[in-house]
Amino acid sequence: MSPSELSDLFDLADFVVQRPARDPAAGPWTIQERAYPRAGALSERIRFALGYAILAPSIRNSQPWRFRLRCDDATERGALELRLDRARVPVVADPEGRAATISCGAALATLTLALSRLELPHAVTRLPDGAGDRLALVRFDPALPRPEPLAPEEQWMFQCVGKRRTMRGPMAARPLAERLTRRFRELARASGAELITLAPEDPRRAALVELIEEGEALQSADPRFVDELARWTLSPGAASEGRASGLRRAPGLRTFTVLREDGARAARGEELSDGSPVMAILTTEGDAPGDWLRAGAALVRVLLRGRVDHVWASFFGQPLERPELRARLGEVIRAAGSAARWPQVALRLGHGGEVPPSPRRDVAAVLEQDDEELV
Ligand SMILES: Cc1cc2nc3c(=O)[nH]c(=O)nc-3n(C[C@H](O)[C@H](O)[C@H](O)COP(=O)(O)O)c2cc1C
């Protein structure tokens, strides 16, 4: 067996083998709602809710979020600021911090879902584009209305925060129910984005596959990209709090694994379409940080709603990480008559099996608390 075949098998083992319970990756994933300190200080309750936010997906598992909390436990008033952590943006793949801001949007939407579930009165303000890396402010005040109880669907989605994973393994060939893909589109729209779902017979799939392949070739020939990818990814089985496991290591960004007679390896060519029960492109009207935050909220809601019905997802970053390919993906969408404009995330969705969680930095590593005057 050649070294590359061996490495493919290890990649495969990464999603079929459960890690031992003492794996540090499991820590933040073991959060239990019944441990919520309902009678505790406000700062303690906010920290608990952040335990859900940090489970959001992020490009290369970079977890590029920073939270700053100013809180007066006596009056129960507080403000939590969300910032993009530029030091954690994989700049070769994401020079503008677009995908990193999408990741922050996913964390913010997960946080607000948790705050509503935990019935903590709060109000979210997205900061105007141009506020630098300050993205949003969440205010806490007992004078604010108590959040409405979550609808049953949202409760299930909340229960899935700790069960969602990126699944880069083979998916069952069976199609997704149309009611489910319709629901994904509705949820994306309600978050201010549009999800274009491409069923197996959709002619736009061929164009997407071509762009994924072109992106893969360009990226694996770019030493800066290869070096950055290697720095952000882990060998399977190893654990580190701030990097991605389950991603194929250099030279290329792994799409997903297929099982073939000649072994397990990354999907290529027609396999990319064959192994994707649904291919989807998440798009927004504009292309500014506010749009990216909305895309992140839409993304995580689609992923959580999918997980409720045992639907898993993985990403096709290649066409979005090269500006020239992203522009062509935009043309593909527009040529097909879609009103949606800017492609933000490309995904595959389908039924599949369990995979182990990726490591996370814990709340203490991403939260600063200070006693300055509240704004
Ligand atoms: C905006 C964004 C882009 C991503 N792009 C890719 C990608 O191109 N390839 C990939 O395998 N995973 C991609 N991911 C998935 C992350 O690698 C994954 O979320 C991270 O490793 C954490 O793992 P988890 O989702 O299982 O919690 C992306 C995630 C986000 C939010």
The ligand as an SDF file (V2000), in Angstrom:
LIG
                    3D

 31 33  0  0  0  0  0  0  0  0999 V2000
  -17.4640   29.1020    6.4780 C   0  0  0  0  0  0  0  0  0  0  0  0
  -16.9620   27.6850    6.6210 C   0  0  0  0  0  0  0  0  0  0  0  0
  -16.2150   27.1110    5.5970 C   0  0  0  0  0  0  0  0  0  0  0  0
  -15.7720   25.7820    5.7030 C   0  0  0  0  0  0  0  0  0  0  0  0
  -15.0730   25.2190    4.6660 N   0  0  0  0  0  0  0  0  0  0  0  0
  -14.7110   23.9300    4.7310 C   0  0  0  0  0  0  0  0  0  0  0  0
  -14.0780   23.2910    3.6240 C   0  0  0  0  0  0  0  0  0  0  0  0
  -13.8380   23.9100    2.5990 O   0  0  0  0  0  0  0  0  0  0  0  0
  -13.7470   21.9750    3.7320 N   0  0  0  0  0  0  0  0  0  0  0  0
  -14.0200   21.2600    4.8380 C   0  0  0  0  0  0  0  0  0  0  0  0
  -13.7280   20.0770    4.8530 O   0  0  0  0  0  0  0  0  0  0  0  0
  -14.6240   21.8260    5.9100 N   0  0  0  0  0  0  0  0  0  0  0  0
  -14.9810   23.1320    5.8700 C   0  0  0  0  0  0  0  0  0  0  0  0
  -15.6330   23.7050    6.9300 N   0  0  0  0  0  0  0  0  0  0  0  0
  -15.9500   22.8810    8.1140 C   0  0  0  0  0  0  0  0  0  0  0  0
  -14.9530   23.0930    9.2290 C   0  0  0  0  0  0  0  0  0  0  0  0
  -13.7070   22.5260    8.9130 O   0  0  0  0  0  0  0  0  0  0  0  0
  -15.5460   22.5090   10.5150 C   0  0  0  0  0  0  0  0  0  0  0  0
  -16.6780   23.2500   10.8750 O   0  0  0  0  0  0  0  0  0  0  0  0
  -14.5370   22.5450   11.6610 C   0  0  0  0  0  0  0  0  0  0  0  0
  -13.4340   21.7130   11.3950 O   0  0  0  0  0  0  0  0  0  0  0  0
  -15.1830   22.1080   12.9780 C   0  0  0  0  0  0  0  0  0  0  0  0
  -15.7000   20.8060   12.8810 O   0  0  0  0  0  0  0  0  0  0  0  0
  -17.2260   20.4940   13.1380 P   0  0  0  0  0  0  0  0  0  0  0  0
  -18.0260   21.2220   12.0830 O   0  0  0  0  0  0  0  0  0  0  0  0
  -17.3420   19.0050   13.0030 O   0  0  0  0  0  0  0  0  0  0  0  0
  -17.5840   20.9790   14.5020 O   0  0  0  0  0  0  0  0  0  0  0  0
  -16.0790   25.0240    6.8540 C   0  0  0  0  0  0  0  0  0  0  0  0
  -16.8260   25.6120    7.8930 C   0  0  0  0  0  0  0  0  0  0  0  0
  -17.2680   26.9240    7.7710 C   0  0  0  0  0  0  0  0  0  0  0  0
  -18.1040   27.5280    8.8810 C   0  0  0  0  0  0  0  0  0  0  0  0
  1  2  1  0
  2  3  1  0
  2 30  2  0
  3  4  2  0
  4  5  1  0
  4 28  1  0
  5  6  2  0
  6  7  1  0
  6 13  1  0
  7  8  2  0
  7  9  1  0
  9 10  1  0
 10 11  2  0
 10 12  1  0
 12 13  2  0
 13 14  1  0
 14 15  1  0
 14 28  1  0
 15 16  1  0
 16 17  1  0
 16 18  1  0
 18 19  1  0
 18 20  1  0
 20 21  1  0
 20 22  1  0
 22 23  1  0
 23 24  1  0
 24 25  2  0
 24 26  1  0
 24 27  1  0
 28 29  2  0
 29 30  1  0
 30 31  1  0
M  END
$$$$
